[in-house]
Structure formats: structure tokens, C-alpha cells
Amino acid sequence: MHKDEANGAGKQVKGALKDAAGGLTGDENMQAEGKMDKTEGKMQQKIGEVKEGVRDALKR
């Protein structure tokens, strides 16, 4: 697992928590930040997966 995959997963969790907290408190800005964090985390995780795939392909 590449570090970007792990960091991306962490950002997704953080974003989900912010999104939920913003929804519960009615804080639209916090909810929007949470959604952005989740999206950023998904992108970072995918980048990590690609890097890991390239690394594996180069080892062959």
C-alpha cells in the first residue's frame, strides 16, 4: 500500500465526520468542507493506487 492510499483514506474519514457534524449542527460551510475533504481523499487514494500499480509493473 502506498502512503497516498492510506492518507487518502484518512482524509475520507475526516471529511465524512465533518460532513456529518455540519449536517447535525446546520453548519453548511463545515458540511461543504467535509464533502471537499472526502473528494480530495478519494483522489489521493486513487493516485496512490496508480503509483502502486506502476511500481509493481516496473518490478516485473
PLY file of the C-alpha trace (Angstrom):
ply
format ascii 1.0
element vertex 60
property float x
property float y
property float z
element edge 59
property int vertex1
property int vertex2
end_header
0.00 0.00 0.00
1.32 3.37 -0.98
1.29 6.18 1.59
-1.08 8.19 -0.61
-3.65 5.41 -0.35
-3.53 5.50 3.45
-3.56 9.30 3.62
-6.45 9.43 1.18
-8.48 7.01 3.26
-7.81 9.14 6.34
-8.98 12.28 4.55
-12.16 10.50 3.51
-12.92 9.60 7.12
-12.15 13.14 8.28
-14.39 14.51 5.54
-17.23 12.17 6.43
-17.05 13.28 10.06
-17.05 16.96 9.08
-19.93 16.39 6.68
-21.98 14.64 9.36
-21.14 17.20 12.03
-22.06 20.04 9.70
-25.35 18.35 8.89
-26.20 17.84 12.55
-25.34 21.40 13.54
-26.72 23.05 10.41
-23.27 24.43 9.53
-23.31 24.45 5.74
-19.67 25.57 5.49
-18.45 22.66 7.61
-20.60 20.28 5.59
-19.14 21.64 2.33
-15.60 21.32 3.71
-16.36 17.73 4.63
-17.55 16.94 1.13
-14.41 18.55 -0.33
-12.19 16.57 2.06
-13.92 13.34 1.06
-13.43 14.10 -2.63
-9.79 15.07 -2.09
-9.25 11.86 -0.13
-10.74 9.74 -2.91
-8.48 11.40 -5.46
-5.39 10.95 -3.30
-6.26 7.30 -2.71
-6.64 6.69 -6.46
-3.30 8.40 -7.12
-1.71 6.06 -4.58
-3.27 3.06 -6.30
-1.87 4.19 -9.65
1.59 4.75 -8.14
1.48 1.30 -6.57
0.43 -0.23 -9.91
3.27 1.49 -11.73
5.74 0.35 -9.08
4.51 -3.25 -9.40
4.69 -3.10 -13.21
8.27 -1.84 -13.11
9.33 -4.70 -10.83
8.35 -7.29 -13.44
0 1
1 2
2 3
3 4
4 5
5 6
6 7
7 8
8 9
9 10
10 11
11 12
12 13
13 14
14 15
15 16
16 17
17 18
18 19
19 20
20 21
21 22
22 23
23 24
24 25
25 26
26 27
27 28
28 29
29 30
30 31
31 32
32 33
33 34
34 35
35 36
36 37
37 38
38 39
39 40
40 41
41 42
42 43
43 44
44 45
45 46
46 47
47 48
48 49
49 50
50 51
51 52
52 53
53 54
54 55
55 56
56 57
57 58
58 59
